[in-house]
Amino acid sequence: MNYVQTLVKSTVIGLLARAGLAATFFLSGQSKVEGLQIDILGGSHIELGFPHVTTNAIDLFRDEYRLPLLSPELAATLSASAEHLFPILLILGLATRFSALALMIMTLVIQLLVYPDAWPVHAIWLAAQLHLMSYGAGQLSLDHLIFRRR
């Protein structure tokens, strides 16, 4: 395989893995918070309150997820924060390997402690995370720009 084919392959696969994981986790994080919401082109309301975890998210961690060692409030806050931070980093292609590792740990916690029957979905997430951890973000990333100059 020549350089151009390898370049295209690694860039496209990295970009797809980053985008798919980022969308999945970011949307999950959005379902756990409220505040700072602005409706665009629908304009039913503008809510500019400070972002905070919803009571529904805390109830989920208390009643359904039941993670050991963490209070539901702390678990919901940590989860919502991670589900916003790491997807943004993935989209930017910044600290990609670290972000993929953090989301892999979340995925394993979900698989082992919350939804053990959801392994087919989690296997897809893990494959994308392993790819990013092994090969990085690809050429269309801040990681590539930063490390290319060194």
HUHU-V399502 format. One record per residue. N is the residue number from 1. RES is the residue in one small letter. SS is DSSP state (alpha for helix, beta for strand, coil for the rest). D_FIRST is the distance of its C-alpha to the first C-alpha in Angstrom with 2 decimals. Layout:
((N;RES;SS;D_FIRST) (N;RES;SS;D_FIRST))
//
This chain:
((1;m;coil;0.00) (2;n;coil;3.79) (3;y;alpha;6.80) (4;v;alpha;8.29) (5;q;alpha;6.27) (6;t;alpha;6.61) (7;l;alpha;10.03) (8;v;alpha;11.08) (9;k;alpha;10.28) (10;s;alpha;12.17) (11;t;alpha;14.78) (12;v;alpha;15.58) (13;i;alpha;15.82) (14;g;alpha;17.80) (15;l;alpha;20.00) (16;l;alpha;20.75) (17;a;alpha;21.59) (18;r;alpha;23.77) (19;a;alpha;25.52) (20;g;alpha;26.23) (21;l;alpha;27.62) (22;a;alpha;29.52) (23;a;alpha;31.18) (24;t;alpha;32.16) (25;f;alpha;33.73) (26;f;alpha;35.21) (27;l;alpha;37.01) (28;s;alpha;38.33) (29;g;alpha;39.62) (30;q;alpha;41.24) (31;s;coil;43.16) (32;k;coil;44.76) (33;v;beta;46.15) (34;e;beta;48.52) (35;g;coil;49.59) (36;l;coil;48.16) (37;q;beta;47.44) (38;i;beta;47.77) (39;d;coil;47.53) (40;i;coil;45.92) (41;l;coil;47.04) (42;g;coil;49.19) (43;g;coil;51.29) (44;s;coil;53.34) (45;h;coil;53.62) (46;i;beta;52.42) (47;e;beta;52.48) (48;l;coil;51.93) (49;g;coil;52.99) (50;f;coil;51.28) (51;p;coil;48.40) (52;h;beta;49.54) (53;v;beta;48.62) (54;t;coil;50.38) (55;t;alpha;52.99) (56;n;alpha;51.04) (57;a;alpha;48.06) (58;i;alpha;50.47) (59;d;alpha;52.10) (60;l;alpha;48.75) (61;f;alpha;48.15) (62;r;alpha;51.76) (63;d;alpha;52.09) (64;e;alpha;48.73) (65;y;alpha;46.16) (66;r;coil;48.70) (67;l;coil;46.52) (68;p;coil;48.27) (69;l;coil;49.37) (70;l;coil;48.94) (71;s;coil;51.51) (72;p;alpha;50.45) (73;e;alpha;50.97) (74;l;alpha;48.75) (75;a;alpha;46.03) (76;a;alpha;46.01) (77;t;alpha;45.94) (78;l;alpha;43.14) (79;s;alpha;41.07) (80;a;alpha;41.67) (81;s;alpha;40.92) (82;a;alpha;37.63) (83;e;alpha;36.63) (84;h;alpha;37.16) (85;l;alpha;35.92) (86;f;alpha;32.58) (87;p;alpha;31.35) (88;i;alpha;32.30) (89;l;alpha;30.36) (90;l;alpha;27.28) (91;i;alpha;27.56) (92;l;alpha;27.91) (93;g;coil;25.04) (94;l;coil;27.63) (95;a;coil;28.08) (96;t;alpha;25.39) (97;r;alpha;25.06) (98;f;alpha;28.87) (99;s;alpha;29.37) (100;a;alpha;27.03) (101;l;alpha;28.97) (102;a;alpha;32.27) (103;l;alpha;31.38) (104;m;alpha;30.18) (105;i;alpha;33.62) (106;m;alpha;35.28) (107;t;alpha;33.34) (108;l;alpha;34.40) (109;v;alpha;37.97) (110;i;alpha;38.00) (111;q;alpha;36.63) (112;l;alpha;38.95) (113;l;alpha;42.09) (114;v;alpha;42.22) (115;y;coil;40.33) (116;p;alpha;39.27) (117;d;alpha;38.95) (118;a;alpha;36.27) (119;w;alpha;33.55) (120;p;alpha;31.22) (121;v;alpha;31.06) (122;h;alpha;30.88) (123;a;alpha;28.00) (124;i;alpha;25.93) (125;w;alpha;27.07) (126;l;alpha;26.30) (127;a;alpha;22.70) (128;a;alpha;22.19) (129;q;alpha;24.18) (130;l;alpha;22.28) (131;h;alpha;18.94) (132;l;alpha;20.67) (133;m;alpha;22.31) (134;s;alpha;19.21) (135;y;alpha;16.74) (136;g;coil;19.36) (137;a;coil;19.99) (138;g;coil;16.97) (139;q;coil;17.37) (140;l;coil;20.29) (141;s;coil;22.73) (142;l;alpha;25.61) (143;d;alpha;24.14) (144;h;alpha;21.28) (145;l;alpha;23.97) (146;i;alpha;26.24) (147;f;alpha;23.97) (148;r;alpha;22.21) (149;r;coil;25.71) (150;r;coil;26.53))
//
